[in-house]
Amino acid sequence: MKLCDKYISNAIGKELHIKYGIEDTRHALLEMKQGGIHAFCITIDNEAQEYLPHMYGSANYAVIDEVHKLPRKVADIYRRLTT
């Protein structure tokens, strides 16, 4: 780790910023769940499988790898969530 004038270098700083954002979102999602709100994430981010399980759990998200599949996938997800 490289420290410069009390600031972490850009590469490490960006990584910490991303980790903070993930943790902050996870805590917000936990608070929502405690309030009776159940969130579900739909994303086109192929790297999302690296961080979404930590935030949403193993079953509360879907990664759509091809945007043209979105309308069909949303219908499938809606059926899954409401049955």
C-alpha positions in Angstrom: 0.0 0.0 0.0 1.3 3.4 -0.9 0.4 6.4 1.3 0.8 9.9 0.0 -0.1 12.9 2.2 -2.5 10.7 4.3 -4.3 9.5 1.1 -4.2 6.1 -0.3 -2.9 5.8 -3.9 -5.5 5.9 -6.7 -5.5 2.2 -7.5 -6.0 1.1 -3.9 -8.3 4.1 -3.2 -10.6 3.1 -6.1 -10.7 -0.5 -4.8 -11.6 0.7 -1.3 -14.3 3.0 -2.7 -15.9 0.1 -4.6 -15.8 -2.1 -1.5 -17.3 0.6 0.6 -20.1 1.1 -1.9 -20.8 -2.7 -1.9 -20.9 -2.8 1.9 -23.0 0.3 2.1 -25.5 -1.1 -0.3 -25.6 -4.4 1.5 -26.4 -2.7 4.8 -29.1 -0.7 3.1 -30.6 -3.9 1.6 -30.5 -5.5 5.1 -32.4 -2.6 6.6 -35.0 -2.8 3.8 -35.5 -6.5 4.5 -35.9 -5.8 8.2 -38.6 -3.3 7.2 -40.4 -5.9 5.1 -39.1 -4.8 1.7 -37.5 -7.5 -0.4 -35.2 -6.2 -3.1 -34.3 -8.0 -6.4 -31.5 -6.8 -8.7 -31.5 -7.1 -12.5 -28.3 -6.1 -14.2 -26.4 -6.4 -17.5 -23.0 -6.2 -15.7 -21.1 -9.4 -16.5 -18.9 -8.8 -13.5 -21.8 -8.6 -11.1 -21.5 -12.2 -10.1 -18.4 -11.2 -8.2 -20.2 -8.9 -5.8 -24.0 -9.3 -6.1 -24.2 -12.6 -4.0 -22.6 -10.7 -1.1 -25.1 -7.9 -1.4 -28.3 -9.7 -2.4 -27.8 -13.3 -1.4 -27.6 -16.2 -3.9 -31.1 -16.0 -5.3 -32.1 -12.3 -5.3 -30.5 -11.1 -8.5 -30.3 -11.9 -12.1 -27.5 -11.1 -14.6 -28.8 -10.6 -18.2 -25.9 -11.3 -20.5 -27.6 -10.1 -23.6 -29.8 -7.0 -23.6 -32.1 -8.3 -26.3 -33.2 -11.1 -23.9 -34.3 -8.5 -21.2 -38.1 -8.5 -22.0 -38.3 -12.3 -21.8 -36.1 -12.5 -18.8 -38.0 -9.9 -16.9 -41.2 -11.9 -17.5 -39.5 -15.1 -16.2 -38.2 -13.2 -13.1 -41.7 -11.8 -12.4 -43.2 -15.2 -12.6 -40.6 -16.6 -10.3 -41.1 -13.8 -7.7 -44.9 -14.0 -7.7 -45.5 -17.7 -7.5 
